Amino acid sequence: MTTSPAASGAGDTQRSPWPALWALVIGFFMVLVDTTIVSVANPAIKEALDPDTNNLDNVVWVTSAYLLAYAVPLLITGRLGDRFGPRNLYLIGITVFTLSSLGCGLSNTLTMLIAFRAVQGLGAAMVTPQTMAVITRTFPPHQRGAAMGLWGSVAGIAMLVGPLAGGLLVDHAGWEWIFFVNVPVGIIGFAAAWKLVPKLETHPHRFDLVGVAISTIGLFLIVFGLQEGQKYDWAAWVWVMVIGGVAIMALFLWQQSRTSSEPLVPLELFRDRNFSISNIGIAVVGFAVTSMTLPMMFFIQVARGLSPTKSALLLIPMAVLAGILAPLAGKLLDRTDPRFLLVPGIGLYSVSLFWYASMMNADTPIPMFLLPAALMGIANAGMWGPLATTATRNLPPRQAGAGAGIYNTTRQIGSVIGSAAIAAAMQGRLQANVPGATGTDSVGTGSLPDFLVAPFSTAMAQSMLLPAAVLLIGVVAVAFMKRPESTKPEFRASLKAGAGTTV
């Protein structure tokens, strides 16, 4: 069967898929911004809603509840998109997210805010897999690189916009506005998706209810244990929870392999080498991107005395270069071997973190930190979009949602592990370098006395080496990918000759 270039690789639509993608990235951007925007607002939220306690344990749940409710359902919501249509799940998800954002802003107790943040996370879990699924189903394989390039640039920029937007809104409007701002954005995103995203063919699925239950329990135990481990000083019960979660997920994989009807996670997807390696790559990237921010911001704000807003401004070159280069990298990916982008992309990100670590001292002029940020932006263009494109390029349309759910779950698990690992690394390095330190809480969040600046900076620099080293695992992994058929010159020549694509 011959299709036009504008047609879906799956034959789902005959109109240009680009307007639909632009509509979808509005909600995707909003969801990702909310994974980081609250971190800047936590002190203001605590002062407003939890002023009578002396610890941060309660307010940390404003972030933890969101991440937990976001990560755990992703396998299920991806599959629901296959069954009921990605457009429908996206519209439901963005509605849930927008209404719960309004509830967050109107919250007058910390418990109420945490509850609405959990609902927000559920909405985010509905939205995220559908963006990748629609790209997979509406763009032909030889054009997905450009589409995922846009998706990747949105992902990379959103992770940086969160702290910057959070700082500006908290400083000038109040913590409530980090949530109220989602309301008009959500309404615009809903209207755009309703108008521009096509109703794609649904695929009947039998839901593996046993798999849903097992995976939900396993993921909850792993994510909750890793998120809260540092707070409870990695008590024995935390390790029991994490190890138990891993064991349950092993049981889940065994159960999936034995399911004769339709498993929640189609394990045959992992027979595609590029899909499997892309999941390793995105776990590593999620680990590094989440973990590197904490020591960097502690150094810039505590050791060098910059405000949260000024600290976030140092990452502007990263956001700008990632936004400009990611779509270009995506177009290039449609014509070349993914390793030509992924190996230097992930490698340069590692180099930028080693560079940061070498500069984290009291003598480095602040503007110098713009240079590794610029290198990081170039690296981002070679990571987010190319990984997502390579993971989804060969997915069958009826399993696009399942594949997207697996991919995003892997990313979130990597992020949670990175968050837990960097907290432990920072605590260990502080105890080794700062006299009398027992962790980041003992250092405080204000300016340090002069005699502590050097050892504190050393501790943060040493902590930065962890994500830099972990990224090297990703470099090795992506080197074992293979070039997809749709990027080879003979395939593109056949398209120009009118051979079309086979559905």
Order of alpha helices (4+ residues) and beta strands (2+ residues): alpha-alpha-alpha-alpha-alpha-alpha-alpha-alpha-alpha-alpha-alpha-alpha-alpha-alpha-alpha-alpha-alpha-alpha-alpha-alpha
